[in-house]
Amino acid sequence: MRLAGRAAALLVVLGAVLAALGAGTAQAAGYRYWSFWEGSGTDWTYATQGPSLVRPDDGAVQGFRFSVSEDSQDSAKPRRSPGFAKICADTPAEDGTKRVALVIDPGTTADAPAGETPPALRTACARVAPDASAAEALASVAKPLRYNSDALLCAISGYPASGCGEQVSDNGHAAPAASASASPADSAADGDSGGSGGGPSAGVLVGVGAVLLLGIAAVVQARRRRG
């Protein structure tokens, strides 16, 4: 009975340790930033280049979505389908220019920085020079834009008023260890290499669990020998 009690106690310790360590890994929820998308048929594709590098053709649709996400794999898409014909219905084609449809989605209150309310989702049809970038098309219809020193898009039409790609915790607050000058992609890459500070890695959790399970097995084996 004494050995059984010890085994039960070890199980309790195992559960408590894993729960505590698991809570540590959940502290960092992701990054709050404007993601950039390209319209593809009726869906969106996460852009592989920044808006200052992309030079869309006439008839293209570009999307911008403000949200909290860990990386491009779980980033929220704009909540409006990329319909060029509808967005640019009142903007006829003109020689020497191109039309770029834009969907600007400031996201939800859950994604908003503390004390700020996201403006309503809007669409716009930008008429720009044939060689204009997506950033120039956006600037023509949604000023003021704000960028940081790394050319990361921080605000569209003044939203949000502050912050730029900051890391946030699971309660929506900015994490104290985040760097406002680092891009979400760079920060996420650092986190993947073990420098995120968000808690112990899966390897640590597995290691702790293995040690405790070996202890339980030893107790059970000792009990069988005495029996």
C-alpha positions in Angstrom: 0.0 0.0 0.0 2.9 2.3 0.8 4.4 1.7 -2.6 1.1 2.3 -4.3 0.8 5.6 -2.5 4.2 6.6 -3.7 3.3 5.8 -7.3 0.1 7.9 -7.0 2.1 10.7 -5.5 4.5 10.6 -8.5 1.6 10.7 -10.9 0.3 13.8 -9.2 3.7 15.4 -9.4 4.0 14.5 -13.1 0.7 16.1 -13.8 1.5 19.3 -11.9 4.9 19.7 -13.5 3.6 19.2 -17.0 0.6 21.6 -16.4 2.9 24.3 -15.1 5.4 24.0 -17.9 2.6 23.8 -20.4 1.2 27.1 -19.1 4.6 28.7 -19.6 4.7 27.8 -23.3 1.3 29.5 -23.8 2.3 32.9 -22.6 3.3 34.1 -26.1 0.3 34.1 -28.5 2.0 35.8 -31.5 2.5 39.1 -33.1 0.2 42.0 -33.8 0.7 43.4 -37.3 -0.7 44.2 -40.7 -0.4 41.1 -42.9 -0.3 41.5 -46.7 -2.3 39.3 -49.1 -2.8 38.9 -52.9 -6.1 38.0 -54.4 -6.2 34.7 -56.2 -9.6 34.0 -57.8 -12.1 34.0 -54.9 -9.5 33.4 -52.2 -6.4 35.1 -50.6 -2.8 34.0 -50.8 -0.3 35.3 -48.2 2.2 37.5 -50.1 5.8 36.3 -50.2 7.1 39.9 -50.7 6.3 43.2 -48.9 3.9 45.7 -50.5 6.8 48.0 -51.5 8.2 45.3 -53.7 5.1 43.9 -55.3 4.0 45.7 -58.5 0.5 44.5 -59.3 -0.9 44.5 -62.8 -4.1 46.3 -63.7 -7.0 44.3 -62.3 -5.1 42.9 -59.3 -6.6 42.8 -55.8 -4.4 43.3 -52.8 -5.5 42.7 -49.2 -4.3 44.0 -45.8 -5.4 42.4 -42.5 -4.6 43.6 -39.0 -4.5 40.7 -36.5 -2.6 38.8 -34.0 -0.9 35.7 -35.4 2.1 33.5 -34.9 3.2 33.4 -38.5 1.9 33.2 -42.0 0.5 29.7 -41.5 -2.1 30.9 -39.0 -2.5 34.6 -40.1 -6.1 35.8 -40.5 -7.2 36.5 -44.0 -9.1 39.7 -45.0 -12.8 39.1 -44.3 -13.9 40.2 -47.8 -13.4 38.1 -51.0 -11.1 39.6 -53.6 -13.7 40.8 -56.1 -12.0 43.3 -58.5 -15.1 43.9 -60.6 -17.2 45.0 -57.7 -14.5 47.1 -55.9 -13.5 48.9 -59.1 -17.0 49.0 -60.7 -17.1 52.8 -60.6 -13.5 53.3 -61.7 -13.2 52.9 -65.5 -9.9 52.0 -67.2 -7.8 54.9 -68.5 -4.7 54.8 -70.7 -1.4 55.3 -68.9 -2.8 54.1 -65.6 -3.7 50.9 -63.8 -6.4 50.0 -61.3 -5.6 48.1 -58.2 -8.5 46.9 -55.9 -7.7 47.1 -52.2 -9.4 45.4 -49.2 -8.3 47.0 -45.9 -9.4 45.0 -42.9 -8.5 46.4 -39.5 -9.5 43.2 -37.8 -11.6 42.7 -34.6 -11.6 44.2 -31.2 -9.8 41.0 -29.9 -6.8 42.0 -32.1 -6.8 45.7 -31.3 -4.2 47.2 -29.0 -5.5 48.2 -25.6 -7.6 51.4 -25.7 -8.1 51.3 -29.4 -11.1 50.4 -31.5 -10.6 49.1 -35.0 -12.2 51.1 -37.8 -14.6 49.4 -40.2 -13.4 47.2 -43.0 -13.2 49.1 -46.3 -12.5 48.6 -49.9 -11.0 51.1 -52.4 -10.0 51.2 -56.1 -6.6 52.9 -56.5 -5.8 54.4 -59.9 -2.0 54.6 -60.1 0.9 54.7 -62.5 1.6 51.5 -64.5 4.8 50.8 -62.5 3.4 51.7 -59.0 3.9 49.2 -56.2 1.2 47.9 -53.9 2.4 50.2 -51.2 2.0 53.2 -53.5 -1.5 52.1 -54.4 -2.3 51.8 -50.7 -0.9 55.2 -50.0 -3.1 56.8 -52.7 -6.3 55.8 -50.9 -5.4 55.1 -47.2 -3.1 57.8 -45.8 -1.5 58.3 -43.4 0.7 55.1 -43.5 3.3 54.5 -40.8 6.4 52.3 -41.2 9.2 51.5 -38.8 12.9 51.6 -39.5 12.8 48.1 -41.0 10.2 49.2 -43.6 7.5 47.1 -41.8 4.0 48.5 -42.3 2.8 49.6 -38.9 -0.4 51.6 -39.5 -2.9 52.2 -42.3 -5.0 55.4 -42.1 -3.5 56.0 -38.7 -4.5 52.6 -37.2 -3.2 51.6 -34.8 -1.9 54.8 -33.3 1.2 53.1 -31.9 3.1 49.8 -31.9 4.5 47.9 -34.7 4.7 44.1 -35.0 5.0 43.7 -31.2 4.8 40.3 -29.6 1.7 39.8 -27.4 0.8 37.4 -24.7 -2.2 35.2 -24.7 -4.2 37.9 -22.8 -3.7 40.4 -25.7 -1.1 42.5 -23.9 2.3 43.3 -25.4 5.0 41.0 -24.1 7.7 42.9 -22.2 10.5 41.2 -24.0 9.3 42.1 -27.5 11.2 44.5 -29.7 9.0 47.0 -31.6 11.7 47.4 -34.3 11.8 43.7 -35.2 9.5 42.3 -37.9 7.1 39.5 -36.9 8.8 37.2 -39.4 12.3 37.8 -37.8 11.0 37.5 -34.3 9.1 34.3 -35.1 12.3 32.9 -36.6 14.2 33.7 -33.4 11.5 32.0 -31.4 11.7 28.8 -33.5 15.4 28.6 -32.6 14.6 28.6 -28.9 15.1 32.3 -28.2 11.5 33.4 -27.8 11.4 33.3 -24.0 7.9 31.9 -24.2 8.6 28.9 -22.0 10.4 25.5 -22.1 10.6 23.6 -25.3 8.7 20.4 -26.1 12.0 18.5 -25.5 12.2 19.8 -22.0 8.6 18.7 -21.3 9.2 15.3 -22.7 12.4 14.9 -20.7 10.7 15.8 -17.4 7.9 13.4 -18.2 10.3 10.6 -19.0 12.2 11.0 -15.7 9.0 10.9 -13.7 7.6 7.9 -15.5 10.9 6.0 -14.9 10.5 6.8 -11.2 7.0 5.4 -11.3 8.1 2.3 -13.1 10.9 1.7 -10.5 8.3 1.9 -7.7 6.0 -0.6 -9.4 8.8 -3.0 -10.2 10.0 -2.9 -6.6 6.5 -3.7 -5.4 6.3 -6.7 -7.6 9.6 -8.1 -6.4 8.5 -7.8 -2.7 5.2 -9.4 -3.6 
